[in-house]
Amino acid sequence: MKTVFERLVRFSDPSGKIFYGEAPKEADDEKTLVGRVVPVYDGENPWDLKGHAGGRRSAEIAKVLVPIPSAPLIYGIGLNFKSHLAETSFPVLSHPTVFTKPCPGALTDPYSPVYVSKECQRMMDYEGELAFVIGQDCKNVGTKEEGEGMVMGYTAGNDVSCRYWQAPERCGGQHGYAKGMDGFAPLGPVLVSPAALLGAQEGERERKSITLTTTVNGEERQRVEGVLEDLLFGVGELVVYLSRGTTLRKGTVVMTGTPGGVAAFMKPEPKWLEDGDVVEVRIGGIGTVRNEHVFED
């Protein structure tokens, strides 16, 4: 879908007032965003912005915020990257594995700490992910091309997961509880329009290849050179599937899954997150989400 923005950043200025602004291409992490003065839009939500930001008003970025203030629902898609499916040795799925995260509780700013309660400090894991946001209400979307047309923008995220509570004997086969704690969905730093990220208009086949990397304390854990190519179920297919009999409200977030390299399947043994570990998820064309994981007393 067409948007008034290309790289939308939600932020607070030095006085604490919140704005939506247009971030330049070279500003894609905390260091290059904070302190920058950017043109701002009128509107309370990304899907209601009016006009173009070009030079009419501007504000200084003091803190980068999660791109959307809330969401009707956050969907997560499990086992949706071919490389992740391969490391698990699970069979190829015929339909997407879907779970949800509570909102707004799970949403976290891209550079804020993720606070982990005592009950979740065993077997903590990361999942670097490409996420997208629905820009208009839709139901029973017919084709994947139409599904892609419902996407307002893309952002980077970390599907923070407590594998202890995801173990079959504790979750009954359901993932939502282990992934739905407060702060377990950092997103950002910007929301990038489909045209700006993919380099093609809706329905065209030639798209830019997108690279995703995840590091823990600077150590690379995940890397995939072609995110969209590694997806088992693509963006449009996910919109078709999720909208079947269900209205997807504008602002709905879909986290598309993670590539191989999660802590749970590291060899010779898992490398679980520990107190103070810093996880960075970087997606080319979008930017970096960086969160310290703080274990609460």
Long-range contacts (C-beta under 8 A, 24 or more apart in sequence): 1-135, 1-136, 1-149, 1-150, 1-151, 1-152, 1-194, 1-202, 2-195, 3-46, 3-49, 3-135, 3-152, 3-153, 3-193, 4-41, 4-49, 4-50, 4-51, 4-52, 4-53, 5-41, 5-46, 5-49, 5-53, 5-153, 5-191, 5-193, 6-192, 6-193, 6-195, 6-196, 7-190, 7-191, 7-192, 7-193, 7-196, 8-41, 8-46, 8-49, 8-67, 8-153, 8-190, 8-191, 8-192, 8-193, 9-33, 9-38, 9-61, 9-64, 9-67, 9-189, 9-190, 9-191, 10-46, 10-64, 10-65, 10-66, 10-67, 10-68, 10-69, 10-191, 11-59, 11-61, 11-62, 11-63, 11-64, 11-65, 12-62, 12-63, 12-65, 13-59, 13-60, 13-61, 13-62, 14-60, 14-62, 17-59, 18-65, 19-59, 20-46, 20-49, 21-53, 21-58, 21-59, 21-61, 22-53, 22-54, 23-189, 23-190, 27-287, 28-189, 28-190, 28-286, 28-287, 28-288, 29-189, 29-287, 29-288, 29-290, 30-64, 30-110, 30-111, 30-189, 30-288, 30-290, 33-61, 33-64, 33-189, 34-61, 34-62, 34-63, 34-64, 35-60, 35-61, 35-62, 36-60, 36-61, 37-61, 45-69, 45-251, 46-133, 46-135, 46-152, 46-153, 46-191, 46-251, 47-135, 47-136, 47-152, 47-250, 47-251, 63-109, 63-111, 64-109, 64-110, 64-111, 64-188, 64-189, 65-109, 65-188, 66-107, 66-108, 66-109, 66-110, 66-186, 66-187, 66-188, 67-133, 67-153, 67-155, 67-187, 67-188, 67-189, 67-190, 67-191, 68-107, 68-133, 68-187, 68-191, 68-251, 68-253, 69-104, 70-103, 70-104, 70-107, 70-251, 71-103, 71-104, 71-107, 71-133, 71-251, 71-252, 71-253, 72-103, 72-249, 72-250, 72-251, 72-252, 73-100, 73-103, 73-249, 73-252, 73-253, 74-100, 74-101, 74-102, 74-103, 74-106, 74-107, 74-185, 74-252, 74-253, 74-254, 74-255, 75-99, 75-100, 75-242, 75-252, 75-253, 75-254, 75-255, 76-100, 76-101, 76-159, 76-175, 76-176, 76-179, 76-255, 76-257, 77-233, 77-238, 77-254, 77-255, 77-256, 77-257, 78-175, 78-257, 79-232, 79-257, 80-231, 80-232, 80-233, 80-256, 80-257, 80-258, 81-224, 81-230, 81-231, 81-232, 81-257, 81-258, 81-259, 81-260, 82-230, 82-231, 82-232, 83-224, 83-230, 83-259, 83-260, 83-261, 84-257, 84-258, 84-259, 84-260, 84-261, 84-262, 85-232, 86-260, 87-260, 87-261, 87-262, 87-265, 88-265, 92-232, 93-232, 95-241, 96-232, 96-233, 96-237, 96-238, 96-241, 96-242, 97-175, 98-241, 98-242, 99-174, 99-175, 99-176, 99-179, 100-176, 100-180, 101-176, 101-179, 101-180, 101-184, 101-185, 101-255, 102-180, 103-253, 105-180, 105-182, 105-183, 106-180, 106-181, 106-182, 106-183, 106-184, 106-185, 107-185, 107-187, 108-183, 108-184, 108-185, 108-186, 108-187, 108-291, 109-186, 109-188, 110-156, 110-186, 110-187, 110-188, 110-189, 110-287, 110-288, 110-289, 110-290, 110-291, 111-188, 111-189, 111-289, 111-290, 111-291, 112-183, 112-186, 112-291, 113-183, 113-291, 113-292, 113-293, 113-294, 114-158, 114-160, 114-183, 114-184, 114-186, 114-291, 114-292, 114-293, 114-294, 115-182, 115-183, 115-294, 115-296, 116-162, 116-181, 116-275, 116-293, 116-294, 116-295, 116-296, 117-181, 117-182, 117-296, 118-295, 118-296, 118-297, 120-162, 120-164, 120-165, 120-181, 121-275, 121-295, 122-162, 122-164, 122-272, 123-162, 123-163, 123-164, 123-167, 123-264, 123-270, 123-272, 124-160, 124-161, 124-162, 124-163, 124-263, 124-272, 124-273, 124-274, 124-293, 125-160, 125-161, 125-162, 125-163, 125-262, 125-263, 125-264, 125-272, 125-273, 126-158, 126-159, 126-160, 126-161, 126-214, 126-216, 126-221, 126-262, 126-263, 126-273, 126-279, 126-281, 127-158, 127-159, 127-160, 127-161, 127-214, 127-257, 127-258, 127-262, 128-156, 128-157, 128-158, 128-212, 128-213, 128-214, 128-222, 128-258, 128-259, 128-281, 128-283, 129-156, 129-157, 129-158, 129-159, 129-212, 129-255, 129-256, 129-257, 129-258, 129-281, 130-154, 130-156, 130-157, 130-210, 130-212, 130-227, 130-255, 130-256, 130-283, 131-155, 131-156, 131-157, 131-187, 131-253, 131-254, 131-255, 131-256, 132-235, 132-253, 132-254, 132-256, 133-191, 133-251, 133-252, 133-253, 133-254, 134-239, 134-248, 134-249, 134-250, 134-251, 134-252, 134-253, 134-254, 135-250, 136-250, 137-247, 137-248, 137-249, 137-250, 138-239, 138-243, 138-247, 138-248, 139-243, 139-245, 139-246, 139-247, 139-248, 140-243, 140-244, 140-245, 141-239, 141-240, 141-243, 142-240, 143-236, 143-240, 144-234, 144-235, 144-236, 144-237, 144-239, 144-240, 145-202, 145-203, 145-236, 146-236, 146-239, 146-240, 147-235, 147-236, 147-237, 147-238, 147-239, 147-240, 147-243, 148-194, 148-202, 148-203, 148-235, 148-236, 148-239, 149-202, 149-203, 150-239, 150-243, 150-248, 151-194, 151-235, 151-239, 152-191, 152-193, 152-250, 153-191, 153-192, 153-193, 153-194, 153-197, 154-191, 154-192, 154-194, 154-197, 154-283, 154-286, 155-187, 155-188, 155-189, 155-190, 155-191, 155-192, 155-286, 156-187, 156-188, 156-189, 156-212, 156-281, 156-282, 156-283, 156-286, 156-287, 156-288, 156-289, 157-185, 157-186, 157-187, 157-188, 157-255, 157-281, 157-289, 158-185, 158-186, 158-214, 158-279, 158-281, 158-289, 158-291, 159-184, 159-185, 159-255, 159-258, 160-184, 160-185, 160-186, 160-293, 163-263, 163-264, 163-270, 163-272, 185-253, 185-255, 186-281, 186-289, 186-291, 187-253, 187-289, 188-287, 188-289, 189-286, 189-287, 189-288, 189-289, 190-286, 190-287, 192-285, 192-286, 196-285, 197-285, 197-286, 208-285, 210-283, 210-284, 210-285, 211-283, 211-284, 212-259, 212-281, 212-282, 212-283, 212-284, 213-280, 213-281, 213-282, 214-261, 214-279, 214-280, 214-281, 214-282, 215-279, 215-280, 215-282, 216-263, 216-271, 216-273, 216-277, 216-278, 216-279, 217-277, 217-278, 221-261, 221-262, 221-263, 221-266, 221-271, 222-258, 222-259, 222-260, 222-261, 222-262, 223-259, 223-261, 224-259, 224-260, 227-259, 227-283, 230-259, 231-256, 231-257, 232-257
